[in-house]
Amino acid sequence: MKSKSVRRAGLRAISAGALVALVPLAAALPLHAKEKQSVDPAARAAATEAQMTDDERITLTLGLLTSPRGDQPAPEGSHPGAGFIPGIARLGVPALHETDASLGVTWISGARGNGGTQLPSGTAQGATWNVGLIEQGGRMIGSEARAKGFNVMLAGGINLMRDPRNGRTFEYLGEDPLHAGLLGGAAVRGIQSNHVISTVKHFAINPQETGRAFMNTVIEEKALRESDLLAFEIALEQGDPGAIMCAYNATNGAQSCGNKWLLTDVLRKDWDYRGFVMSDWGAVDGLDYALAGLDQQSGSPIDPQPFFGDQLKAAAQSDPAYRKRLGEMTRAILHAIYDNGLDAHPSGFGTVDAAANSEVALKVAQEGIVLLTNPAGLLPLGPDVRSIAVIGGHADAGTPVGGGSSKVLGDDGPSVSVPGVQDGNGPFAAMLNQDFNRSAPLAAIRAIAPKATIKFRDGTYPAEAALAAAQADVTIIFATQYQTEGFDVPELSLPNGQDALIAAVAKANPNTIVVLETGGPVAMPWKDDVKAVVEAWYPGARGGEAIADVLFGKVNPSGRLPLTFPASVAQLPRPALPGLGEVEPNFVGVGAPGQKLDVDYNIEGADIGYRWFAREGQAPLFAMGHGLSYTTFASEGFSVASGKDGLIARATIRNTGARSGAEVAQVYLADAHGTKLRRLAGFTKLELAPGEAREVSIPLEPRVLADWTADGWQVAAGTYRFVLAKDALADGPVAEVKLPERRIAP
Ligand code: BGC
C-alpha cells in the first residue's frame, strides 16, 4: 500500500510540470519523477529486517561523522560530508552517505577538495514562486550530490519565518505554509529523482537560533497545525521525502527529536509517514528518544552518548517496547532506501556538468530577484548610461553566501572571507566566516555596459563613496546583511554603517539604486531617498550576472517577496528577540546550566508574517507577494468555482506593457464566512509576451479555508471571498463561492 502522502502527491505534481512548460529553462534537464519501485518498499523492508541481527539493525540506527575524531580514524568507506551510516553488505543494503543541504552540495570548509554549484538562498528560491523551476533546482543539486558520492541530501529546509531576525531565514523559503510546502516539496521531488534521499527539515517549528539547543516553542495545537505543521504536511504530500530531520529546540516542553506527539502522533498516526526520522546533529539527549519516534541518531559523536548503538541493542534485548521500536526504526530506514532505489542505483562518483548546472542557478537567481521600488522608472538602465559608480558590498569580488552547515561554494572557495561571528576563533570558525563567492556584480556590470565608465569604491568611507557617486550618472550601491546558522541578527538595520553609507551616497547622486543582498528582511530608512531598490538575496553561483541582467533589463524581474518586510521591529509579535542579552550567543545554541527560554508563539498563532499584519491592521514596509516588473499586467474574469477537482480559481492575465515578463497570479482568501482575514490559497506563475493574454486555472488549497479541530480539518458552511492580489495585503478583483460544510481527514 502506498502511504497517504504518496497518493496525494500526483495532482499537484501535474500543475508543477505545467509551470516548467511556461517558463522553460535555458538548459532544461529531463523531467523524471521518482522511479516507482516494482516491489512494495514496505514489504522489502520487512523482509530484509527479518533477516537482520541486532548488530545490523543498530548499524542503521546510529549515524557517524565522516571526519576522524581524536585517535579514531574516519569510518571505513566514508568520504567527507555531513554524516555516514555503514551499509549491510550481506543483505545488499547500501551505506548512507549524507551531505547538506537545500542550496547545493556544501563546501564543508573545502574538506572534499571540490565545491558545488550554489543555488541562490532559500529566500531567493521562494521569491521565484516557480514550482517547476525549484524542482529543476532540486534535480540539479541532487545530481551533484550523486556525482560526489552521496545518496542522502539534508535538504528541504522549509521552516516558516516567524521572526525575520532568525539567522537561518536565508535557508528557508518564506513565511506561508502553502507556498513553502509546495516549493519545498518540489525541491525534494527534484532531488529524489536522482535516487538520492532528501530530508525535509527542521521538524516542526524552529523559529530562531538564539538558544536553539534548549529554547522551547510554546504554541497551541490548532495554531501549529494551521501553520508550520501544514507546511510540512504539504511538503510531504508533494515531495514524499525519504527522511525528516527533527529540530534542535523543544516544542511544548519536549525536545523535537524526543517529542512523541510530533514524531509519532502527528507524523506516523495522522500522516501515515513511511520514511524515517533522523535527528539534527547534536540534538539527542537520551535513549528514550527512540520510544518517542526518532529512528536514527545522526552524527552521534556530537551527542552526549551513542544512544542508538549498543545501548539500544541492550534495551531491545530486555524490553519489548524497545524491541518493537528497533524493528520499526530499521524498517523505516530501509523503506526510504528501497522507495528511492538507493540499492538498485548505488551511489558512486561521477562527473558534474558544471556549465549546465550553473545555468539552473542563474535562472533561479534571475527569477528570484525582486524589484521593490522603481518610482521614476530609472530601471532598467539603458545603453546611454555613460558613467556608473558601483559602491560597497564586495561587489568587486562576489556575492554573499550564508553561513553554517548549508554553505555552498564553488571549487575555488570564497573570494572574500571575513572572519568573526562571535566565536570566530572556535571550531566552527570556517563555517561561520562571512564568505563571498566569485560571481562579481562589478565584472557583470562592466560586461553588460561596455561603453560606460565604471568606478568602484568599497564603501569603507562614506565621504569618499559620495564623491565618486557625485561624479557618475548613476550609482549602484550594494548593501549586504550576513546571516548564519547558529546566530540570529539582533535587529533589522543593515550592519556596519551601511544605512549611513546609502544616505550619504543618495544625497550625492539623485540616481542611486540600492541592491540588497540580505538573508531576509531589513529596515530601509533611506527608501524614499533612492531611485530604486532591488532585493537580490544571496543570489548564488551566477548571482553577479543575474543582478546585472535585471538592472539592465536583459531580464525582466519577476520575483515576488516570499515573506513580509516589517517597517520596524516594533510591528513584530515579539519586538525584542527572545533571549537576546540573556543567552550568550554561540553556534550550538546551548545556554548556561539549567537555563530556560520559553517563547510564546501563541501571540501570532498561525498568523505568521502577512497574516499578522492583516490581523493587526498594520502596514508593513513590503508585504509578501510584492514585486515590480518592467511591464504591466492586468486581469479579467476572476472567478472561483467548486467542482469535482476541488476549488479552482480562474482568471485571464494580460501583459499590457511593451516587454515580455512573468506575472505571479496570487489568490488569497480574504473573507471566510464573515471573518476578514488573509491567507494564500493558490498561485501560479506565467510568462507573457507583450499584449498576450492567457487564462490560468489555479487549484486552491482547501485546508487553508479550514479550521483545525479535535477531529481534523473542518471547512465551515458559508461564503468564502477570494482576492486576486498583487501582494498579500493588496486589494484586487474579488470572487466568492458558497461552500457546504466539509471535513478533511488529518
Ligand atoms: C543543522 C542541519 C544540518 C546538520 C548537518 C546542523 O547544524 O542544523 O540543518 O543538516 O547540521 O550538517
Residues whose N, C-alpha, C, O or C-beta is under 5 A from the ligand:
A	BS01	BGC	A82 D100 L154 D280 W281 S405
